[in-house]
Amino acid sequence: MVRVRSSVATRRRRKRVLKKAKGFRGARSKLYKTAKETLIRALVYSYRDRRVCRRDFRGLWITRIGAAAKLNGLSYSRFMDGLKKAGVGLDRKALAEIAVRDAAGFAVLVEQAKGALPKA
């Protein structure tokens, strides 16, 4: 039986890892073992933080909407409840954009929300 050599495959695999670790500092971009460990950790963080980024933006949008609603005399939760009852189908991203860029347009939305809420 002939002995199989895996040098080509090994070199290709190692080059692929080192290429992905190009911007890392020191041994993390030069030594295969260290680069591989760092790369695995970096990929885990990047996967996790793509979700964290979405979470952070949602919080930012809610803060902006809440602040603009307060200026118009309505709390965030009452505003969102009123919009839902009024049948306004805008998401938080769009509402936050309107709150920042178009105060008059947001005031119209607040009036719609107030109209849809039951009188207490």
RASUL-V203941 format. One record per residue. N is the residue number from 0. RES is the residue in one letter. NEAR is the number of other ideal C-beta (glycine too) atoms within 12 Angstrom. Layout:
BEGIN
N & RES & NEAR
N & RES & NEAR
END
This chain:
BEGIN
0 & M & 3
1 & V & 4
2 & R & 6
3 & V & 9
4 & R & 9
5 & S & 11
6 & S & 11
7 & V & 11
8 & A & 12
9 & T & 14
10 & R & 14
11 & R & 13
12 & R & 17
13 & R & 22
14 & K & 16
15 & R & 17
16 & V & 28
17 & L & 25
18 & K & 16
19 & K & 22
20 & A & 29
21 & K & 17
22 & G & 14
23 & F & 22
24 & R & 12
25 & G & 12
26 & A & 16
27 & R & 24
28 & S & 21
29 & K & 17
30 & L & 18
31 & Y & 23
32 & K & 16
33 & T & 20
34 & A & 29
35 & K & 23
36 & E & 18
37 & T & 27
38 & L & 27
39 & I & 18
40 & R & 17
41 & A & 22
42 & L & 17
43 & V & 13
44 & Y & 15
45 & S & 15
46 & Y & 13
47 & R & 14
48 & D & 14
49 & R & 14
50 & R & 13
51 & V & 14
52 & C & 15
53 & R & 15
54 & R & 14
55 & D & 14
56 & F & 19
57 & R & 19
58 & G & 17
59 & L & 21
60 & W & 27
61 & I & 25
62 & T & 20
63 & R & 28
64 & I & 37
65 & G & 26
66 & A & 22
67 & A & 33
68 & A & 34
69 & K & 19
70 & L & 18
71 & N & 27
72 & G & 16
73 & L & 29
74 & S & 22
75 & Y & 28
76 & S & 17
77 & R & 24
78 & F & 38
79 & M & 27
80 & D & 19
81 & G & 27
82 & L & 33
83 & K & 19
84 & K & 17
85 & A & 21
86 & G & 12
87 & V & 25
88 & G & 11
89 & L & 25
90 & D & 18
91 & R & 27
92 & K & 18
93 & A & 21
94 & L & 35
95 & A & 28
96 & E & 21
97 & I & 27
98 & A & 34
99 & V & 19
100 & R & 14
101 & D & 16
102 & A & 18
103 & A & 14
104 & G & 21
105 & F & 33
106 & A & 21
107 & V & 20
108 & L & 33
109 & V & 35
110 & E & 22
111 & Q & 23
112 & A & 33
113 & K & 25
114 & G & 18
115 & A & 22
116 & L & 23
117 & P & 10
118 & K & 6
119 & A & 5
END
